[in-house]
Amino acid sequence: MLRLMRDYASSWLIKVILGAIVIVFVFWGVGSFRSQRGGRVAIVNGDSITMEEYKEEYNNLIEQFRQRFGNRLNDEMIQMLQVENQALNRLIDQKLLLQEAVKLNFRVSDEELAAAIRKIKAFQTSGVFDKRLYRSILNRHGLAPEQFEVNQKGFMLIEKLRSFLLGNLKVSDGEAMEWFKWINASVNIDYILFEPGRYKDIDPSAEDIKAFFVDHKESYKTEPMIKVRFLCFAPDNYRPKVNISDKNIQDYYEAHQEEFKTDKTVEARHILINVDKDAGQEAVEKAKSKALDILQMAGEDKDFAELAGQYSECPSKDQGGHIGVFRKEAMVKPFADKAFSMKAGEISPPVRTSFGWHIIKVEKINEGSIVSIDEAKKGIRKKLIDEEAKTLAYEEAESVFDTIFEGDDLIKASDERNLKLQTTDFFTIKGPDKGIKNREKFASAAFNLSAMEISDIQDIGDGYYILQVIEKNPGEIPELKDVEKKVRAALIKEKQDKKASTDANEFLSGLKKGKLMSAQCVKYGLQLSSTGFFKRNEPVPDIGLEKGIIEAAFKLSNKIKLPEKIIKGEKGYYVISFKERKEAASEGFVKEKANIKEGLLRQKRIKIFDEWLTQIRNKSNISIEKDFL
């Protein structure tokens, strides 16, 4: 992951850059870039991975998992996810990929780098590249252009390598058909469900409850809490300082003409006769002949929508062939060229595309237009004020941040500039109860700080914040008497689950020994149910999307009617038995073939790339510093 993203993801300006950037260039070198900083954690074919690189990758992963799991991310989950190993392995893979790209003589020229930056909107003013803004953004974050260039060149080299390795991969029709049959096969099973909640007679003793609490006391630990003081630089407070002239508005309007254009659009219906793009001439002519017969019927005043519903081989047939309103570039070229040359109400002769033969009926034409500057002025002014207010807010936050030295608190900085310094009450990872718009994002930034540490500038959504944690409460294990009800309920739940599991195992064992299903059901007081047919990618009827049941069910057959073991699901433990199986009908393959091929190609690319990278790793000399992990 790019160093810039890891270090400066809190800034809205840098987020904009990273959202748009693919490659970057250097016009002005500032200082020297030291690629080998800090202690070394590993060596990959002679190239070092530094401690600083590792820490940045680790922090980046933590942030990704925090966004995915939110408040559920804790130390136990971090350990389970093996974040330390993931971070190191990603850095090792990155080194290997760069080394292979160099071996294959891939290059990123200065011209390639330079050509792209002028197109990056984050570095533009009124649509024109702004040298001052470019330097300001990089300098603001202590990022030398040399360093930025190295990161971007690495990214580009890896992308070139990936394209080289995977660009010629294909998926055959045979592979697609095999997948179609596999994914569309269906199975019907009988099942018994052992629900833990049915066991009502469990009454644990005081000794059992106490022992359970001792074994699980960490799970009852109170949540960590912190108290934070902070400065907020809200863009709304800087709007009165912004002055947008008519010339600024004119410049923006002229530089962003595309924003004010409404493209010509067409609303149409069509009838499609499918023909594979690689089909032979005979198949092509046969399909065309069918299309011409349909066109003749349309010319005899037969309703086009009804004809589409009857003859079209496109999913839009269910809507009478209606494909809605579209711009010219939204459709394949032969289709678009014809549709945009027609008049409303007109029906085209058959048009050949990679999908087959189309008969097009244009329903309506919406001519394009351009919003005048007078109409656009109000919106442009607001946008420019918003952008400039954000910039001013950030610049003041940066100015304050630059005066704070490590170990200083925020009191002096706020007093010197007459800024409002605010302090929260104690709060958990859910965030402060009041005063903060994005509570969770505020808490996420604060909980990453140690006591008295001052944060970087944080974009919390309603402004830029500088935070300082002034007190930390790590949480504590309560007395049993304070959580006894919770402990007792958890113990009962565990015992119920164990009882359900035991009975389900006994039930399955009896079936394997030849006992009748009906007799077993009577013994346990349960009723046998059937699912009806379901596919691999569908929820099981009356049960839900239980992957364990689906996987086990499709392994069964007339020869093997019972699974190896019981299946744990959301509602309890299942014992299943094979009933019948139905193979996929091949009629629907033509409609789904293109999507199937696209999906299989993605899977194949991932598989091939991972296998190739594994081979490279196995042949490489990789050493990790002793006792590092």
N, C-alpha and C positions, 0 to 999 in steps of 0.2 A: 504494500500500500504506500501511496505517495507520502513522503515525509511532511509535505505541506498539509495534507489532509489530517494527518495524525496530530500535528502541532497546533494547527490554527482553525480547526473545524468550527470553533465557536463564533468566528467572525462572519457576518452576513456577506461581506465583500468577498472573502475567500471562498465561501460556499458558492457564490455566483461564478467565480472563476472556475472552480472545480466542476461545476455543472456544465460549463461550456467548453472547457479546455480539452484538447486532445494532444496538442504539441505546443511548444513554446520556444522562443528564441532569446538570444542575448545581444543587445546592442551596447550595453554599458556594463562592463565588469566592475564589481565592487569588492575589493578584498580578495582573499583566496579561499577556496573551498577545501576543507580538510575532511576527506572521506573516512579516514581512520581516526575516530575519536573514542576516547574511553577505553576500558578494558576489553579484551577479546573474549568472546564466548565460544566461537567455533571457527574452523578453517575449512573451506570448501575448495578443493583443488588449488590450494595456495592462496585463495582470497579469504580475507578475514571478515567475520561478522562481529561488529563491536557491541559492547554492552549498551551503548546509547541506541543503536539500531534495534536491539532486542527490546529494550524498555518501551520504545515508541511503538513497536509492533504489538507488544503485549497490551499496552494501554488502548491501542486502537481496537483490538479484539474485545477487550473488556467493555468498551463503549458500544460496540456492535451488539454484544450479548445483552447489555443493559437496555438497549432500545428494543430488543426482541422479547426479553423476559420481564422487563420492568422491575417491580418491587420483589419479584420472586428470586432475582439473582442474589445469591449470598455466597459465603466462603465455601460451603459444601458443594454448591452447584458449580462454582468455578473450578473446584478440584475435580469434580466428576467430568466436566467438559475438557479437562486437561489443557487448559488455556496456555500454560507454560510450554508444553510440547507443541501445541498448534502454532504458537508464535514463532518458535525456533524453526519448525519445519517449513513454514511459509517463507521465512528468510532464506533457508537453504535452497528451496525450490527456485526462488527468485534468482539467487546467485547462479544456479545451474543453468537456468534458462538464458540468462545474459551471456554466460560462457559459451553455450551452444550457438547462440545467435552470432557471436563474434567468430566462432569456428567456421560457420557457414557464410562468412563474409557479408552479413547484413550490415548496412550502414544507414545512419540518419544524417543527412547533410545539413549544413547550416542553412541552406536555402529552404529545405523542408521546414525547419524550425521557424525561420523568419517569416515564411509565407502565412503561417497560421495565426500568429499573434494579432495581426491587424484585424482579424475577423472576430476576435474575442470581445464581446460586448462589455465585459467588466473593465477592460482597458480602453474603452472608447468614451468620448464626450461628443454628444450630438451625432453619433454614428461614425465618428472619425477617431482613429487611434490617437491616444493622448499620451505623449512621452512622460509628462509630469505625473499623470495618474498611475502609469505603469511602475515608475520608480517609487512612487509614494506607497503603493500597495505592498511591494516587495520589501521596501525599507521598513515600513510600519511593523512588519513581523520579523524583522531581523533576518531576512532571507536574501542572501546574495544571489544575483542572477545566475552566477555559475552553478550554484547548488540546485537551483530550480531547473536549469538546463540538464544537468546530469540525471536528475530524477525523471524528467520527461523523455529524455533519450532512451533511458532504460525501459520505460513503459512502451515506447514505440518499437524498440527492437524486439521485445517479447511478442508484441502483436504481429509483427512481420514474421517471426518464427512460427507463431501459431497458424497464421494464414498459409504459410508454406507447407506445413505438415498436414493440414486438414482441408486445404482448398479443393482437392480432387476427390474427396470421399463421396460415394454415391450409395443409394439404397435401391436394390432391384425390385421389380414387381413381385418376384417370388418371396423376397423377404417381407414385403408389405403384406402379401396375402397370408403368409404364415402368422404374422402378428395379428392380422384381422381375425383369423380363425381362433387364435388363442384368446384374444381379449373378448370375443363375442360368444364363446362357448358358455353354456349355463348349466347349473346343477341344482337339484332339489334334495334337501336333507330333512331327516327327522331330528328333533333335539329335545333335550331335557335341561331345564335351568334350575340350578341350586342357588337360591338367593340367600345370602348371609342373614338378611333381615327376618327370615322365617323362623330363626332359632331364638325364641323369646325367653327361654328358661335359664339364661346365663346370669348368675349373681355372684360376682367375685367377692372374695373376702377382703378385709382390711389389709391383711398381710400381702395378698396378691396385688392390691392397689399400690401399696408402698413399694414393693419390689419392682413393679412396672414403672413407677415414677423414677426410681433410682436408675433404672436402665435407660430411660428416655428423657432425663431431666433437661438435657440441652435443648430439646424441642419446645420446652415451656419457658425458655429464657425470654425475658422481655426485649422488645425491639430496641436497638441502639437509637439514641437521640442526640441531637446537636443543637447548639445555639449559634446564630450567625449575625454579624453586623455587615452591613453592605451599603454601597453607593449605587444608585440607579441613574442612568443617563437615558431618559426617555425621549425619542425623536419628537414627540408632540410638544415638548417644551422648547424645541428649537425652531419650530415653524415660523414664529414671528420674526426670526432673524433672517429668514430666507427671502431673497428678492429675485423673482423670475421676470426677466424683461420680455417684451414682445419679440425681440430678436432671438432670445433663447428658444422661444416657442416655435418661431419660424425655422430656425436651424434644425430643431428636432423633427418638425413636420417634414422637412425636405429630406432629411437623412433616414427617415423611417417610413417611406411611402407605402411599403407593403402592409403596415399596420392599418392603413386607412383605405385600403382597396377591398372591395367586395367582389370576389371573382364571379365570373359567369358560371351558372350552374344549370344542370338539366335534371328534370325528373322524368324517369322512364320506367317501362316494363320491358322484359325480354323473355324469349323462349330459347332455351339452350338444348342443343343436341350434342351430347358429349362425344369427343374424339380425342384420344390420347395424342399428345404433340409428336410422338414418335411413330404414330400409326402409318401403315402403308397406304398407297394411293387408293386401293380398292375400298378400304374402310372409310377413307375421307370422302370419297365420292358417294358412297352409300348413305353416310350421314347427311351429306349436302342434299341428296335427293329427298330424304325425309323432311329436311328443313324447307325445301321448296314446296313440297306438298302442303305443309302447314301454312306457308306463306300464301298459297293459293286460297286456302280456306279463310285466312284473315282478309284476303281481298274480296271475298264473297260476303263481306259484312258480318262474319261470325265474330262474336265477342272475343277480343284478344285475351282478356283475363281468363276466360273459360278455356280457351285453347292452351294457355300457359299451364293452367291447373291440370289439364289432361295430358299434354305432350312434353312439357319442359322437363329436363333432367337436372335442374338446378333446385336447391332447397327453397328458392323464392317461389316455386310453383304453388306452395301453400298460401301465398299472398297474391295469387294471380300473376306471378312474374314481376311483381312490383319491387324495384330495387332502390326506391327512394330518390332523394336529391343528392347529386354528387358533382364534384369539380372534375375538370378534365383529367388532371394528373392522378385522380383516385382510381381510374380504371386502366386496364391494359390498353396499349396505344391503338390498335385497330378498332376496338370497341369505342374508345373515346373519340377518335377522329371522326367516325361515322356519326355517333350520337350528336356531337357538337356541330355537325354540318347540316342537321335536319331541322325541319320546322315542327312546331307543336301539332300533334295529331298524325304525323307522318309515320309510316311503317317501312323499315329498311329491308332490302334484300338480305340473304344470309351473309353474315360477316364472320370470317375465320379468325380465331385467336388460339392461344395455346390450350384453351379449355374445350374448344370445339366450334360448332356453328351457332351463331346467335341471330335471332330475328329481333330487332329493336323497335319499340314503339315509344316515341317521345310524347310525354303527357304535357309537359310545361317547360318553358325556357325562362330562366331568370337572368336578365342581362346584368353584367358587372357594373360597378359604380365606384366612385372615389369620394370619400367624405371630405368636404371642404375644410380649409383651415379654420374658418369661423365656427363650424360645427365641432371641430376637434379641439379647439383652443382650451376649453374648460378642462377637459380630460387630460390634455398635455400638461397644463399648468399644475394640476393636482399631482400628476406623476412626478414631475420635476421637483416640486416642493417636497414630496415624500422622500425622494432619493437624496436631495440635498440635506434635509433634516436628519436623515439617518447618518449621512456623512459627518455632519457637524457634531451629532451626539457621539459618534465613535471617536472623532478626533479629540473631543474633550476628555472622553474616557481614557484614551491613549495618553493624553497629556498628563492626566492625573497618575496613571499607572507608571509612567516613566519617572515620576518623582518618588515612588515608593521603593525603598530598598528592602532587601530580605531581612525579615525580623521586625520591620516597622509595622505598626498597626495603621488603621485607616483614619484614626482620630485627627492626627496632625494634618494629613492631606485634606480632610474635609474642612477643618478649621481655617486653614490657609486660603481656601477658595470659597469659603462660605457655602459649602454644600451640605445638603441634608443627609446626615448619617443615620441609618435606620438599624434597628436591632429586632430580631425575631424572638418569639418564645421558643422553648425547646420543641423540636419537631422530629418526626420519624422520616424514613425514606419516602413517605407519601408527600412530604412537603409541608410548609407552614399552613396553618388554618386560614390565615387571612393576609391580605396585602400583596399577594403575588399572583399574577395571572396564570403563569404556567408553573404550578407547584412542583410537579414531578421533575421537570427539567432543572429547576432551581435546586431541588434536593439532590439530584444526581451530581450536579457540579459541586455542591457543598460537601457531600459525603466522600468525595475523592480527595478532600484536603485533610491534612493533619492539623492538630490543634495550633492555632495562631498563624497558620499558613494563609497567605493571600493568593487568591486565584488569578489566573489570566482574565482578560476581558471576556465575559460570557454573554452570548446573545440568547436571552431567555424568551424572546418573542415580543415583549412590549417595550424592550429597551436593552441597553448594554449594562451589565452589572460587574462590579468588582466585589468579591465576597471575602470574608475572613471568618473562619471558625474560631469562636472565643471559648466555647466549652463543649466537652464531649462526654456523653454518658454511654458506656459500652453495652449497657443492658445487664441484667442479673437474673439468676435463677431464683424463682419465688419459693416460699414455703409450700409444702404439700397441702396444707389446710386452705391456702388461697386458690388452689387450682384443682382441688380434689374432684369436683364434679366433671371437669374436663378429662382428668386422668381416668376416672371410672368409665366414662363414655368411650374413651379411646381403647381401654382394655376390653370392654365388652365387644366393641367392633372387631378387634383383633381375634377374639375367641370365636365370634360368629363366623368370621371369614375362614378360620382354621377348620371349624366344624363343617362348613359348606364344602370346603376342599376335600376333607376326609370322606364325606358321604359321596361326593361326585367320583372320587377315585374308586371307592368300593363298588359303585354302580357300574362304572366302565369295566372294572375287573370281572364282575359277575357276567356281563355281556360277553366278554372274551372267553369265559368258561362255558358258554352255551346257554346261560339262563335267558328266559324269554323277556323281551322288553316290557310286555304288559305286566308280567309278574313283578318285575323290578319296580315298575311305576307304582303298583299297589303297595309294595313294601315301604316305599319312601313317601307315599302320599302325594305323588306328583302326576301331572298330566302330560302325555306325549303330544308334541306339536310338530307341524311341518312348515317349512319356510315357503314352499313354492319355488319356482325357478328364479335364479339370480345370476348375474355375471360377476366377473372378477372386479370390475370397477364400479359396482353398484352396492348400495346398502343392502344388507340381508333383510328381507321382509319381516316386519314385526320385531326385529332385533336391532338393526342399525348398522353403521359402518364399522363392523368388528373385523379387523384385518386378520386376527388369529383364526377366526371361524372360516373366513373366506379362503385363506391359505390352506387350512386343513381340509376343507370340503372338496377342493379341487384336486386333492391327492387321492380321494376315495374313488372306488369303482365297484362293479359287481363282484370282483374278486376280493377287494379289500374294502369292507363296508364300515369298519371302525377305525378311528384315529389311534395313534400311538398313546396319546395322553389326553387328559381333560384340557379344556381351553378356558382361560380366565378372561372374562369380559367386563364391561362396565357394570352390568347388573349382577354378576356373580360368576359361577362356574358352569360351563356347558359340557354336556356329553352329546355328541352328534353321531348320526348314522346315515350312510349313503342310501338314497332312495332311487334317483334316476338322473340321467345326464342327457343334454341335448347339444349337438354340435351346431356351429354357426352356419347360417345360410349365406351363401356367397353373393347373393343378389345385390346387397348393399355395398359391396367392395368398391365399385367404380366411383361412387359418390365420396367415399371416405379416403380413397387412395392417396390423394395429394396431401391431406393432413397427416395421414399415417406416415408417409415418406418423410415429411418434414420433421415429425417427432422422432422417428427412428434415426434420422440423420443427426439430430442434436445429441441423442444418446450415444450414437456411434462415435461422434467427435470427442465427447467427454471420455468414453472408454479408451479410445485409441490414444488420446493425449495422456491420460493417466498411466496407461501401460508403457508408453514411450518414456515418460518422465521417470517411472519406476526403474526402467532399464538403465537410464542415465545415472540415477542415484546409485544403483548397484555397481556400476563401473567406476564410480567416482571415489576420490579419496576425501572422506568427510570425517573430521575429528572434532569432538566436543570437549571443551575444557573439563578437566577432572572436577567432580563434585558440583558441576554447574546445575544439573537438573536432579 
